[in-house]
Amino acid sequence: MTFTATKDLRRAGFPFRSGRLCLDFVATVAKRGMGDRELLTDPAALHTWLHVAELPAARRRVTSAGLTRVHELREAIHTLTRHHVDGRAPDPAAIEIINAAALAAPPPALLGSDAHTLLPPADAPLEGILAMLARDTIDLFGGPLRHRVRACIGHDCSLFFVDRSRPGNRRWCTMAACGEKASSATYRRRHPANRAG
């Protein structure tokens, strides 16, 4: 399978700009609040996302019930993140879904032939893959980086990201995507085209 990595960090049409796997998972609904375009429309799309996210493939064919569990976990992570960014109290139902998913056994990392490289397994049960995503969420929000979770201020962006800048004042998911758009728009406002006349 071929995928492209462009300057705004898209792989096979999926954005990977958050700096954290669980937030990239949330980004599989594009333009939240501005059209809510579902990117994980079917098991084939999920298979593609798992591949470009460098996660194991689902060991068995993903059913519609499995895809529903994927969407349920993703929306719980979105709810947790949205409440956090907005300064609202966490939603207990979202936390319950994330914790329940984390209880499954995640697939183990394997040791590479060089004896220091960790390799993900080629495939895993869907529950184990969801456990990886849930545990990444728990690690993020239970750790020191929770204070660095932000929402991009790009006018047509709905992505969350982890601000790893030294001063902690990053405003865009990436400068290459939303930051450049904002800078260009500001420049055009300050330097309107000269009109003849």
Salt bridges, closest charged atoms under 4 A:
ASP8 OD2 - ARG10 NE 3.09
ASP8 OD2 - ARG17 NH1 3.42
GLU38 OE2 - HIS71 NE2 3.60
GLU38 OE1 - ARG74 NH2 2.71
GLU75 OE2 - ARG32 NH2 2.82
GLU75 OE2 - ARG74 NE 2.75
ASP86 OD1 - ARG82 NH2 3.07
ASP86 OD2 - ARG88 NH2 3.29
ASP114 OD2 - HIS116 NE2 3.50
ASP123 OD1 - ARG59 NE 3.15
GLU127 OE2 - ARG69 NH2 2.66
ASP136 OD1 - ARG20 NE 2.86
ASP139 OD2 - ARG20 NH2 2.52
ASP156 OD2 - LYS31 NZ 3.73
ASP156 OD2 - LYS181 NZ 3.85
ASP163 OD2 - ARG150 NE 3.61
GLU180 OE1 - LYS7 NZ 2.88
